[in-house]
């Protein structure tokens, strides 16, 4: 054993690189926070959209055993307009030969504008009881209503039956609708109509407390005298007939401008207006009807004949409207703006989900087909790379504070069936890693010490000290099987092969994180890498196990420090230089998965961000010619699509599944999610079969999809945020336990 030792003391001040690493690490917290805020914002948008899209059902509600013992008889037998002056329930009837034309459930972008055009054409005012969620989604229509002189009332925010809600829910439904009106048209209103309500004689002990509560808050509750039942779509003539009051009586008449197909309503409305005008009726709003009754009552008391009271049309700013000011106005505008964002975001995300779904399923299909072809081709009896490679190779082991693992790593190499020299490059360790390596007394081991400079510098130092033309690179926490090196170097019999990726396997798979990573590794290596091998665009040789022609590495300028993913960087550089990179499935290495979520985040963040850096660094390959251009136009798009864009948008599947379960159809959404999981399970099972792994670990896959995968999404988002903000990060050391020993102990 030989040792190269610089003349340095054991204690030293932090290097420039270490200081930069510390500063970079400190900058990660706000980026993590920003990533979480982005996810929270997306979740909030979806929750808002789901709340806005609460279903509006048919205007009927059947109650059994609901009495009206608490409802005053004057209310049950009174007119359709209920007020509470001085806290006393009072009803107002619509004057004879007068129609209060009311519309429920809007605004609707298809039907409400048509209703407004008809009303404007006939110079007839309407009173629209609007649903707050619809107002927030279509504020321009409400603005047109108010400007046209029509009256607006509250029909709750989500069209919920308030009879079964708490007082706080009732208040919230009203306040949210008022905010929507303030943001849409700059007004608030004192009118209210309860969903699923009808005439005053239908008020019962369930609903009466709601009307009392709202009456105390200053609301006027509006019922109906005549129902067109247009929601039943009975036909135009029936709608006109059912909406006509008897014997010249005044009436509050109900139509609908939303909630379904209202084509019959649109056809019936002009006929109805013409018919009622022909019978001498006038049209007004709720406020207009109340004003007429007040004027009539005042005229009687003052001796003026009742007929002298003017039957106003109610055009202009309605008495029920109040200008929204102050915080109400600004909160309303903020609500409408937030809804506008949701209205744009959700369709865009839906379209993205379709694209992602097609890409994911296409990827699974492509991986299965190509993985099967790769396996059959490489495992044929007559397959060979050429004459057996028997010449010695150099194994480089970069090590930084690997005292827990270095002994197992070197002992596994010492059992190699292929002749090797072992170069341990100690990168400024402070835990005695170099001393442990020297104390083992293993033959063919050289320890090269260097000041802490990072993994790429350690690997380059090892390449410079290597005596052989093939170099194997591994991590200091990795364990090789006895025939790993022999199997790994056989593809170099083909002179076009410049590098070989081995099969890295998780050794500590008994832990939860280890089991999850085991599934990921098996799928990633046995499906992804087989596909990339056949397409000749392998993006990464894993740092845990890879072999290179020494001349190819030197030709590419060595392991670059430009990115965090030096393994991806060098692999792409070799492709661009015209070398072939292949996957050797039978060359296995056993590595230790991170022991905590924090360490897992740190590891995956470095991998993800480093991959983005490497792709950006080699973006010029897109326009190159020859081998570089081939990788640029095949490999780079595949990596960007499958390793960045698709995983970045993949959370949409889970987010929209939750969205659908809550707001649309729980059963259908659950079945869809299970179908996607079944496809993934199929791919994983095939990957496990190719690698001879035990299927029992697949039982962890559903939990992996619910927990582990979500964390990987956050890591990717964090990496994207860092990339967009120009952050940098240095090689990070994970805490190891050294529990990965021989492969037999990890199976």
NUZA-14393 format. One record per residue: x negated, y, z of N, C-alpha, C in turn; residue in three letters. Coordinates in steps of 0.2 Angstrom, whole numbers, plus 5000, padded with zeros to 4 digits. Atoms other than C-alpha are relative to their C-alpha. Layout:
XYZXYZXYZAla/...
***
This chain:
499649945000500050005000499650065000Unk/500349945001499450174995500450065002Unk/499649944998499950345002499750064998Unk/500249945002499850514995500350055005Unk/499849964995499950645009499850074999Unk/500349935000499850835008499850025006Unk/500349984993498850925021500550055003Unk/499549964997500350995030500249975007Unk/499850024994500950995048500749975000Unk/499350035000502550905053500550065001Unk/499549954999503351065059499950064995Unk/500049955005503751195046500650055000Unk/499449955000504851345043500449984994Unk/499650025006506351315031499850034994Unk/500249985007505951325013500550054997Unk/499549965003506751445001500649964998Unk/499550045002507751304994500549985006Unk/499550024994508451255011500450065002Unk/499649944998508851435015500550024995Unk/499549995005509751454999500649955000Unk/499550054999510651295002500550025006Unk/499649984995511251355019500450064999Unk/499649955002511851515012500649984995Unk/499550025004512751424998500649965004Unk/499550044996513551305011500550055003Unk/499549954997514251465020500550034996Unk/499549975004515051525005500549954998Unk/499550055002516051365002500650005004Unk/499450004996517251395016500650044997Unk/499549975003518151535007500349974994Unk/499850035006518151434991500549945002Unk/499650064998518951285000500750035002Unk/499449964998520251415007500450024994Unk/499649975006520651484990500349944997Unk/499750065003520851304983500649985004Unk/499450024996522051264997500650054999Unk/499549955002522951424994500349994994Unk/499750025007523151384976500549945000Unk/499550065000523951214980500650025004Unk/499449974996525051304993500550044996Unk/499649955004525651434981500449954995Unk/499750045005526051294968500649965004Unk/499450044997527051194981500550055002Unk/499549954999527951354986500450024994Unk/499649985007528451394968500549944999Unk/499550065002529151214966500550005005Unk/499550004995530051224983500550064998Unk/499549945001530851394978500449984994Unk/499750025006531251324961500649955001Unk/499650054998532051174968500650035004Unk/499549964996533051284981500550034995Unk/499649965005533651394966500549954996Unk/499650045005534251244956500449955004Unk/499550054997535351164969500650004996Unk/499450025005536851084960500650045002Unk/499349974999538451184958500549954998Unk/499550055001539851054960500750034998Unk/499349985002541651054955500350045006Unk/499749964995542751184964500549965003Unk/499550034996543651064975499649965005Unk/500350034994543350994992500649975004Unk/499450044996544450865001499849995007Unk/500150014993544550875019500649965003Unk/499550044997545450745030500150025007Unk/499949984993546250795046499850075002Unk/500249944998545850975045500750045001Unk/499449964999547251085053499850075000Unk/500049935000547551265054500350035006Unk/499749974994548051295072499750065002Unk/500349934998546751435075500150054995Unk/500049955005547151525059500750045001Unk/499449974999548451665062500549994994Unk/499550015005550051645052500050064995Unk/500149945004549851825045499549994994Unk/500550025005548351755036500249954995Unk/499850065004549051595030500650024995Unk/499549985004550551685023499950074996Unk/500249935002549651845018499750004993Unk/500349995007548851915002499349974999Unk/500650045002547251854994499350045003Unk/500549964998546151995001500050015008Unk/500150004992545551975020499550055002Unk/500449954997544852115030500149995007Unk/500050004993544452135048499950075003Unk/500149934997544652325052500250005008Unk/499950004992544452345071499949945003Unk/500050074997544152165073500649964999Unk/499350045001545952115068500049984993Unk/499950035007546252005053500650034997Unk/499549975004547252095040499949984992Unk/500050025007547752035022500350064996Unk/499749955005548052145007500249964994Unk/499850035006549052084992499950054994Unk/500149975006548852134974500650034998Unk/499349975002550152264968500349964994Unk/499650035006551452204956499750034993Unk/500249985006551052204938499350024999Unk/500749995000549252204942499649945000Unk/500550065000547852074938499350025003Unk/500750004998546252064948499749944997Unk/500350055003545251964936499349985003Unk/500750024997543851864945499749944997Unk/500450065003542551744939499549985006Unk/500450034995541551624950499449964997Unk/500650045002539851534949499550024996Unk/500549985004538851644938499550045004Unk/500049995007537851724931499749944996Unk/500350055004537551604917499850034994Unk/500349965006536451654902500449984994Unk/499650025006537651564890500750045000Unk/499349984999539351614896500250065002Unk/499949944997539251764906500050064995Unk/500149945005538651884892500650004996Unk/499450005004540151824882500650035003Unk/499449974996541351864896499950075000Unk/500149934999540552034898500250034993Unk/499949975007540752074879500850004999Unk/499250005000542652024880500350055004Unk/499749944995542952134895499950074997Unk/500249945003542052274887500550024994Unk/499649995006543052254871500750025002Unk/499349994998544752254880500050065005Unk/500049954995544152394892500349975007Unk/499750034994544552274907499449995005Unk/500550024995543552264923500149935003Unk/499950064997543152104931499650005007Unk/500350004994542552054948499649935000Unk/500450065000541151924948499749985007Unk/500350034994540751814963499449964998Unk/500650035003538951774959499649955006Unk/500450044996537851634966499350035000Unk/500649964999536251714973499449974996Unk/500650035004535051584965500150014993Unk/499949995007535851614948499850084999Unk/500249935001535651804951499250015000Unk/500749995000533851784955499749974994Unk/500350035007533551684939500250044994Unk/499849975006534551794928500250085002Unk/499849934998534451974935500250054995Unk/499849955005534652064919500849994998Unk/499350015001536451994917500450045005Unk/499749964995536952064934499950074999Unk/500149935001536152224930500550034994Unk/499549985005537252234914500750005003Unk/499350004997538852194925500150065003Unk/499949944996538552334936500050064996Unk/500149955005538052454922500750014996Unk/499450005004539652404913500650025005Unk/499449974995540752454929500349945003Unk/499750064997541152274934499850005007Unk/500150014993541252224952499649935002Unk/500450054998540052104961500249985007Unk/500050024993540351994976499649945001Unk/500450064998539451854985500349945000Unk/499750075000539751674982499549955003Unk/500550034997538351614993499450004996Unk/500650005003536551584988499949934996Unk/500150075003536651394984500649974999Unk/499350035001538551364982500149955005Unk/499950054995538651274998500650025004Unk/499449994996540251245008499850035007Unk/500249974993539951365023500449975006Unk/499650034995541251275033499749955004Unk/500450054996540051145038499350025002Unk/500649974999538551255041499950045006Unk/500149964994537751335056500150084999Unk/500049935001537951525059499450034997Unk/500649985003536151545055500049994992Unk/500050025007536351455038500550054997Unk/499649955003537851565034499750074999Unk/500349935001536951725038499450004995Unk/500550005004535451665028500350004992Unk/499750005006536551625013500250064997Unk/499849935002537251795013499550054999Unk/500649965001535651885016499649994994Unk/500450025006534751795002500450034994Unk/499649985006536151834990500050084999Unk/500049935000536152014995499350034998Unk/500749985003534252024992499949994993Unk/500050015007534451944975500450064996Unk/499649945003535752084971499650065000Unk/500449945000534652214977499450004995Unk/500650005004533152154967500250004993Unk/499750015007534252124951500350074998Unk/499649945002535352284951500050065005Unk/500149954995534852384966500650025004Unk/499449994996536452364975500149945005Unk/499750054996537252264989500850005000Unk/499350015001539052214991500449985006Unk/499650024994540452195004500549954999Unk/499550055002541452064994499749935001Unk/500250074999541351884998500649954998Unk/499650065001542151724991499749945002Unk/500350064998541851554999500049954994Unk/500050055005541351414987500649955003Unk/499550054999542751284986500650025004Unk/499449974997544051404993500550014995Unk/499449995005545751434985500550065003Unk/499649954998547251524992499950015008Unk/500049994993547451595010500349945004Unk/499650054996548651455015499649945000Unk/500550054999547151335013499550015005Unk/500549994995546151415026500149955006Unk/499950054995545851285040499650025006Unk/500449994994545051275057499249994999Unk/500750015002543351225049499850074997Unk/500349945003543251385038500250065003Unk/499849934997544151515049499450035004Unk/500549964997542651545060499550034995Unk/500549965005541551585045500350064997Unk/499749945002542851715039500050055005Unk/500049964995542851785056499350035001Unk/500749985000540951795057499850054995Unk/500149965006540851875040500450075001Unk/499649944999542251995044499750055005Unk/500449964996541252055059499450034997Unk/500549975003539852085048500250054994Unk/499849955005540852195037500249984993Unk/499850035006541352075023500750004999Unk/499350015002542952075014500049934996Unk/499950065003543451895009500650004995Unk/499550005005544351864993500249934998Unk/499750065002545551724989500350004993Unk/499650005006546651684974500749995001Unk/499350015001548451694969500249954995Unk/499950045006548351604953499349974997Unk/500650045002547051474947500149984993Unk/499950035007546751444928499849935000Unk/500250075001545951284932499649984994Unk/500450015006544751314918499549955000Unk/500550054999543451204925500249934998Unk/499850065002544551054921500049994992Unk/500050005008544451104902500749974998Unk/499350035002546351064900500250034993Unk/499849985006546451164884500150085000Unk/499949935000546651354879500750025003Unk/499349984999548551364880500149985008Unk/499950024993548551274897499650055005Unk/500349954996547251394904500450075001Unk/499649945000548251544899500650005004Unk/499450014996549851474906499950005007Unk/500150014993549151424922499750065004Unk/500349944997548251594925500650055000Unk/499549955000549951684922500450005006Unk/499550004994550851744938500750004998Unk/499250015001552751724940500350075002Unk/499549944999554051864939499750075001Unk/500449934999552852014937499750015006Unk/500449994994551951984953499350024998Unk/500749995001550252044955499649945002Unk/500450064998548851914957499350014999Unk/500750015001547051884960499949934996Unk/500050065004546651764946499349974999Unk/500650035000545251644945499849974994Unk/500350035006544151604930499349985002Unk/500750014999542351534929499650024994Unk/500449985006540951604919499349965001Unk/500650045000539651464924500349935003Unk/499950074997539551284931500249954996Unk/499950065005539851184915500250034994Unk/499849985006540551204898500650055000Unk/499549954999541551364898500250034993Unk/499849985007541951374879500850015000Unk/499249994999543851354883500150065003Unk/499949944996543751494895499950064995Unk/500149955005542951604882500550014995Unk/499549995005544251564870500750025003Unk/499449984997545651584882500150075003Unk/500049944997545151744890500350064995Unk/499749955004545551864875500849994999Unk/499350015001547251784873500450015006Unk/499749994994547651794891500050085001Unk/500049934999547151984892500550034995Unk/499549975004548252024877500749985002Unk/499450024998549651924884500350045006Unk/499849964994549652014901500150074998Unk/499949935002549452184893500750014997Unk/499350005003550952144882500650005005Unk/499550014995551952104898500050065005Unk/500049944996551452274905499550005006Unk/500550004994550052224917499450044999Unk/500649975000548552324921499549965004Unk/500650044997546852254926499650055005Unk/500549964995545752314941499649955003Unk/500550044996544452254953500349995007Unk/499850014993544652194971500050075003Unk/500049934996544152374977500650044997Unk/499549965003545352444964500749985003Unk/499350034997546852334971500150035007Unk/499949984993546452384989500150085000Unk/499949935000546352564984500750024998Unk/499349995002548052554975500549995006Unk/499650024994548852474991500050065005Unk/500149944995548152615002500350064998Unk/499649955003548752744990500750005001Unk/499350025000550452664989500350015008Unk/499849994993550552655008500050075002Unk/500149934998549952835010500650044997Unk/499549965004551252894997500749995003Unk/499450024997552652805006500150045007Unk/500049974993552152885023500150084998Unk/499949935002552053055014500650024996Unk/499449985003553653045005499950004992Unk/500150015008552853014987500349944998Unk/499750065002553752884977499449954999Unk/500550055001552652724976499750004993Unk/500250015007552652724958499550054998Unk/500449955002551652884958499349995001Unk/500750024999550052794964499749984994Unk/500350015006548852784950499749935001Unk/500350075000548352604945499350014996Unk/500649995003546552634942499749944997Unk/500350065004545452524930499449985004Unk/500650034996544052514943499450014996Unk/500650005004542752564930499550055004Unk/500549964997541152654936499749965006Unk/500250044995540252614952500549985005Unk/499550034996541352504963499950025007Unk/500049994993541852544980499649955005Unk/500450054997541152384986499350005000Unk/500750005001539452424980499750055004Unk/500549954997538052514990499349994997Unk/500649995003536452574984499549965005Unk/500550044996535052454990499450055001Unk/500549964998533652554999499549975004Unk/500550024995532052535009499849934999Unk/500350075000531452355014500549964996Unk/499550055004533052275006499850004993Unk/500149995007532652344989499349974998Unk/500650035001530852294990499949935001Unk/500050074999531152124997500449974994Unk/499650035005532452094984499650004993Unk/500450005006531252144970499449955000Unk/500550054999529952034977500349934999Unk/499750075001531151884977500149994993Unk/499950015007531651914959499349994996Unk/500650015004529851924954499749935002Unk/500250074998529451764964500449954995Unk/499650055004530851674955499850014992Unk/500250005007530251744938499449964999Unk/500650045000528551664942500249925000Unk/499850075000529451504946500349974994Unk/499650025006530551504931499549994994Unk/500550015005528951524920499549945002Unk/500550054998527851404930500349934999Unk/499850075000528951254932500149974993Unk/500050035007529351234913499349984997Unk/500750015003527451254909499749945004Unk/500250064997527051124922500349944998Unk/499750065003528351004915499749984994Unk/500450015007527551024898499349975001Unk/500750034998525850994906500149935003Unk/499950064997526550844915500149954994Unk/499950055006527150764898499349994997Unk/500750015003525350794891499649965004Unk/500450044996524550724906500249935001Unk/499850075000525650574907499849964994Unk/500250035006525350534889499249985000Unk/500750015000523450554891499849955005Unk/500150054995523450454907500249934997Unk/499850075003524450304899499549984994Unk/500550015006523350324883499349985002Unk/500750024997521750314893500149935003Unk/500050064998522350164902500049944995Unk/499950055006522850074886499350004996Unk/500750005003521150124878499549965004Unk/500550044996520150064893500149935000Unk/499950084999521049894894499849974993Unk/500250035007520749864875499350004999Unk/500749995001518949924875499649965005Unk/500450044994518449844892500149924998Unk/499950075001519149674886499549984994Unk/500550015006518149694869499350005003Unk/500750004997516549744879499849945004Unk/500150054996516749604891499949934996Unk/500150055005516949474877499450004996Unk/500650005004515549534867499449995004Unk/500650004996514249554881500049935003Unk/500050064997514749384888500049944996Unk/500050065004514649274873499349965001Unk/500650044999513349134873499450024996Unk/500649985004512349194859499850075000Unk/500249935000512349374864499350015003Unk/500649994998510649444867499750074998Unk/500249935002509749614867499349994995Unk/500650015004508149534859499649965005Unk/500450054995506649444867500050035007Unk/499949984993506749444886499450055002Unk/500449954998505949594894499749975007Unk/500350034994504649524907499550045003Unk/500649964997503349664909500350045006Unk/499949964994503249754925500450074999Unk/499649945000504349904929499850045006Unk/500049954994504250054941500750015003Unk/499449984997505550074954499950065004Unk/500149934996505750254961500650005005Unk/499549994994506650274978499950075003Unk/500149934997506850464982500449995007Unk/499750014993507150475001499950065004Unk/500049944996507650615012500449985007Unk/499750024993507950565031500449944999Unk/499650075001508450385026499749955005Unk/500350054995507750305042500549945001Unk/499650054999509350205044500049954994Unk/499950045006509350135026499349974997Unk/500650015004507550135020499749935000Unk/500250074999507049965027500449954996Unk/499650045004508449875020499950014992Unk/500149995007508249955003499349974998Unk/500750035002506349905002500049935001Unk/500150075000506549735008500449964995Unk/499650035005507949704995499650004993Unk/500549995006506649764982499549955000Unk/500550054999505349654989500249934997Unk/499750065002506449504984500149994993Unk/499849995007506549554966499749944996Unk/500250055005506349414953499650024994Unk/500449975006505549534941499450045003Unk/500649974998503849604943500150085000Unk/499949934999503949784950499550035004Unk/500349964995503049924958500550055003Unk/499549964997503950024971499750075002Unk/500349934998503650214973500650035004Unk/499549964996504550294988499750075000Unk/500149935000504550484986500350035006Unk/499749974994504850555003500050084999Unk/499849935001505650725001500050045006Unk/500049964994505050815017500449975005Unk/499650034995505950695028499750025007Unk/500249984993505950745047500249945005Unk/499850054995506550575054499649945000Unk/500550065001505050465050500149954995Unk/499950055006505650385034499449984997Unk/500650025004503950385026499649955005Unk/500450044995503150305042500449935000Unk/499650075000504550165042499849974994Unk/500250035006504150135024499349975000Unk/500750035000502350115027499949945005Unk/500150054994502550015043500249934998Unk/499850065002503449875033499549954997Unk/500650045003501849815025500249964994Unk/499850045006502749765009499550014994Unk/500550005006501649724994500350054994Unk/499849965006501749844979500450075002Unk/499749944998502449994989499550065001Unk/500449944999501750164987500550065003Unk/499649944997502350314998499750064998Unk/500249935002502250484990500350055004Unk/499749944996502550635001500050064997Unk/500049935003503050804995500550045005Unk/499649964997503750955003500750004998Unk/499350005002505650965003500250044994Unk/499949965007506151014985500649974997Unk/499450025003507750914981499949934997Unk/500050075003508150744973499750004993Unk/500350005007507750794955499250015000Unk/500849995000505950854960499749935003Unk/500350064997505750694970500049944994Unk/500050055005506250584955499550024995Unk/500649985005505050684943499449995003Unk/500750014997503650664955499949925000Unk/500050075001504050474955499849984993Unk/500150015007504050474936499350014998Unk/500749995001502350554936499549955003Unk/500450054996501650424948500149934997Unk/499850075003502450274938499449984996Unk/500550035004501250154930500249974994Unk/499750045006502450074918500550044996Unk/499649965005503450124903500850005002Unk/499350004998505150074911500050025007Unk/500049984993505650164927500849995002Unk/499350014997507150114938500150055006Unk/499849954994507950244949500649985004Unk/499550034995508950204964500050055006Unk/499949964994509550294980499749975006Unk/500450034994508650274997500549965004Unk/499650044996510250195004500349944996Unk/499750055004510550064991499649945000Unk/500350064999510149884991500149964993Unk/500050045006509749774976500149935001Unk/500050075000510149594973499349984997Unk/500750025002508549484969499950014992Unk/500150005007508949474950500350074997Unk/499749945002509649654949499550044995Unk/500549965004508049734941499949964993Unk/500050045006507849584929500550014995Unk/499449995005509549604922500150074998Unk/499949935002509549794922499550024994Unk/500549985005507949804911500149964993Unk/500050045006508449674898500350044993Unk/499849975006509349794886499450044997Unk/500649965003507649884883499749964995Unk/500350045006507249734871500250044994Unk/499849965006508249844859499750075000Unk/500449934999507049994855500550064999Unk/499649945000508550114852500350015007Unk/499849994994509050094870499550045004Unk/500449964996508450234881500150005007Unk/499850014993509350204897500549955001Unk/499550064998510450074906500350025006Unk/499749994994511750104919500249935003Unk/499950074996511949964932500750015003Unk/499450014997513449914942500050015007Unk/500149994993513550004958500649985004Unk/499450034997514649924971500050035008Unk/500049984993515249984989499949945004Unk/500250054996514449885002500450005007Unk/499649994993515449955018500750004998Unk/499350005002517149915011500549985005Unk/499550024995517849855027500350075003Unk/499749944998518150035032500650034995Unk/499549985004519650125025499850044994Unk/500349965005518650255015499649954995Unk/500450045004517550115009500449964996Unk/499550045004519050005003500250054994Unk/499749965006519750154993499450014995Unk/500549995004518050194986499849934996Unk/500150075003517850004982500450004994Unk/499550005006519450014971499850054995Unk/500249955005518850174963499449984996Unk/500750025003517050104959500249944995Unk/499850055004517749944952500350024993Unk/499749985006518950024940499650054996Unk/500449955003517750164936499449974996Unk/500650035003516250054932500349944995Unk/499950065004517149904924500550024995Unk/499549985006518450004913499750064997Unk/500349945003517750174911499349994996Unk/500650005003515950134908500049954994Unk/500050055006516349984896500350044994Unk/499749965005517450104886499550054997Unk/500549955002516050234885499449974997Unk/500650045003514750104881500249984993Unk/499850025007515750044865500050064996Unk/499949945004516050224860499350045000Unk/500749975000514150264863500050075002Unk/500049934997514550414874500049995007Unk/500050014992514150354892499850075003Unk/500249944997514150514902499550005005Unk/500450004993513250464918499749935001Unk/500450064998511950334923500050025008Unk/499949984993512350324942499350005003Unk/500649994996511050384954499849945004Unk/500250054996511150224964499749944996Unk/500350055004510650114949500050024993Unk/500149985007509950164933499349994997Unk/500750015002508450124922499950044993Unk/500249955005507550234909499349984997Unk/500750005003506150224896499650075003Unk/500449954997504850334904499950064995Unk/500149955006504450424887500650044999Unk/499449965001506250464885500250055005Unk/499949964995506350544902499650064999Unk/500549955001504750644899500250054994Unk/499949965007505350694881500650055002Unk/499549964998506950764889499950055005Unk/500249954995505950874901500149975007Unk/499950024993506250764916500750015003Unk/499349984997507650774929500150075001Unk/499949935000508350944928500250025007Unk/499749974994508651054943500550054999Unk/499549965002509951154933500649995003Unk/499450024998511351064939500049955007Unk/500050044994511950964955500049934998Unk/499950075002512250804944499449994995Unk/500650015004510450774938500149934996Unk/499950065004511050594933500450014994Unk/499649985006512450664921499650044995Unk/500449965004511250794915499549964996Unk/500550045004509850674910500349954995Unk/499750045005511050554902500350034994Unk/499849965006511850684891499450024996Unk/500649985003510050744887499749944995Unk/500350055004509550574881500549984994Unk/499550015006511150554870499850054995Unk/500149945005510750724862499349984996Unk/500650015003508950664859500049944995Unk/499950055005509650514849499949935004Unk/500150064996509350374863500749975001Unk/499450044998510650244866500149995007Unk/499950014992511350224884500649955000Unk/499550055000512250064888500149985008Unk/499850024993513049974903499949935001Unk/500150074998512449814911500449985006Unk/499550024995513849744921499749955005Unk/500250054996512849604929499450025005Unk/500549974995511449714937500450045005Unk/499649974995512249754953499650035006Unk/500349974995511749874967500650015005Unk/499649994995512549894984499950065004Unk/500249944997512750064991500550025006Unk/499649994994513550145007500550064998Unk/499549955001515150245005500050055006Unk/500049954994515250405016500549985006Unk/499650024994515850375034500550045002Unk/499449964997517050515036500250044994Unk/499749965005518150625026499650064998Unk/500449945001517050775028499449984995Unk/500650025005515550685020500349984993Unk/499750015006516650615007500250064995Unk/499849945004517250785002499350034998Unk/500649975002515450845002499749964994Unk/500350045005514850704991500450014993Unk/499649995006516350714978499950074997Unk/500049935002516250904978499350014996Unk/500749995004514350894972500149964994Unk/500050045007514750754959500550044995Unk/499549975005516250854952499750064998Unk/500349945002515451024952499449994995Unk/500650015004513850954945500149974993Unk/499850025007514750864931500250064996Unk/499849945004515551034926499450044998Unk/500649965002513851114926499649974995Unk/500450045006513050974915500450014994Unk/499749995006514450994903500050074997Unk/500149945002514351174902499350014997Unk/500749995002512451164900499949974993Unk/500050045007512651044885500550024995Unk/499549985004514051134877499850014993Unk/500349995007512951174862500149934996Unk/499950075004513150984857500650004996Unk/499450005004514851024850499950024993Unk/500149985007514151114835499349974997Unk/500650035003512551014833500149954995Unk/500050065004512150884820499749945002Unk/500350064998511550714821500349975006Unk/499750034994511650614837500250055006Unk/499749954995511850774848500750024998Unk/499349985002513350824838500549955001Unk/499650054999514050654838500349995008Unk/499850004993514050654857500450065002Unk/499649944998514650834858500750004997Unk/499350005003516150794847500449945002Unk/499750064997516550624855500050005007Unk/500150014993515850614872500250065004Unk/499849944995516050794879500850015000Unk/499249995000517950804874500349945005Unk/499750054996518250634882499850015007Unk/500149984993517350684898500450055003Unk/499649954998518250844899500749985001Unk/499350024999519850764896500249965006Unk/499850054995519750614907499750015007Unk/500349994993518650674921500150075003Unk/499949934997519150864923500750014999Unk/499449975001520750914914500649955003Unk/499550044998521750754917500149995007Unk/500050004993521250734935500350065003Unk/499849944997521550914938500850014999Unk/499350005001523350904931500449945003Unk/499750064997523650734938500450015006Unk/499649994995524350794954500750024999Unk/499349995002525850854944500449945001Unk/499650065000526450674944500249995007Unk/499850014993526450664963500550065002Unk/499749944998527050844965500750004997Unk/499450005003528450824953500449945002Unk/499650064997528950654960500350025007Unk/499749984994529150734977500650054998Unk/499549955003530150884968500649964998Unk/499450045002531250754960500449975005Unk/499750044995531550654975500450055004Unk/499749964996532050804985500650044996Unk/499549965003533050904972500449974994Unk/499750025006533550794958500349935001Unk/499750074999533750604959499449965004Unk/500550034996532750514973499949934997Unk/500150075002533050334966499650004993Unk/500349995007532550384948499250025001Unk/500749984999530950474954499649955003Unk/500450064996530450334966499849954995Unk/500150065004530650204952499450034995Unk/500649985005529550314940499450005003Unk/500650004996528250334953499749935001Unk/500250074999528250144956499749984993Unk/500350035007528050114937499350034999Unk/500749985001526550224936499549975004Unk/500450034996525850144951499949924998Unk/500150065003526149974943499549994994Unk/500550005006525150024927499350005003Unk/500649994997523750074938499849945004Unk/500150064997523849914948499849954995Unk/500250055005523749814932499350014998Unk/500649995002522249904926499549985006Unk/500450024995521449884943499949935001Unk/500050074999521849704944499549974994Unk/500450035005521049674927499250025001Unk/500749984999519449774932499749955006Unk/500250054995519349664948499949934997Unk/500150065003519549514937499350004996Unk/500650005003518149564926499450005004Unk/500650004995516949594941500049955005Unk/500050064996517449434950500250035007Unk/499949984993518149534965500649975003Unk/499450034997519449484977500650055000Unk/499549955001521149554974500450035006Unk/499749974994521649584992499950075001Unk/500149934999520849754992500650044996Unk/499549965004522249804979500650025005Unk/499549984995523449804994499950075003Unk/500149944997522649964999500150064995Unk/499949965006523050044982500650055001Unk/499549954999524750124986499850055005Unk/500349954996523950215001499550044997Unk/500549965003522550264991500350054996Unk/499649965004523750344979500350065004Unk/499749954996524550434993499650055004Unk/500549964996523050495003499450024996Unk/500749995003521350474995500050044994Unk/500049975006521850524978500250085000Unk/499949924998522550694985499450035002Unk/500649964998520950734993499550014994Unk/500449995006520050704976500250054996Unk/499749945004521250824968499750075003Unk/500249944997520850954981499250014999Unk/500749995002518950924978499950034993Unk/500149985006519150944960500250084999Unk/499849935000520151104962499550055003Unk/500649974997518751164974499550014995Unk/500650005005517451124961500250064995Unk/499849955005518451224948500050075002Unk/500049934997518651374959499250025001Unk/500749984999516751374963499750014993Unk/500349995007516351354944500250074998Unk/499749945003517451504940499750065004Unk/500249944996516751614954499250005000Unk/500750005001514951564949499649985006Unk/500450034995514451474965499549954999Unk/500550055001512951364967499949965007Unk/500050044994512551224979499449954998Unk/500650055001510951114982500249935002Unk/499950074998510750934985500149995007Unk/499750014994511650875000499849935003Unk/500150074997511150735012500649985004Unk/499450034996512550625019499749965005Unk/500250044994512450545036500149924998Unk/500050075001512050355034500049965006Unk/500050054994512350205046499549954999Unk/500450065001511250075037500349945001Unk/499650074999512649945038500049964994Unk/500150045006512349895020499449975000Unk/500650045000511149755021499949964994Unk/500050055006511049605010500750004997Unk/499450005003512449584997500549955003Unk/499650054997513049425006500350035006Unk/499649974994513449535021500550054999Unk/499549955002514549645011500649984996Unk/499550025005515549535001500749995004Unk/
***
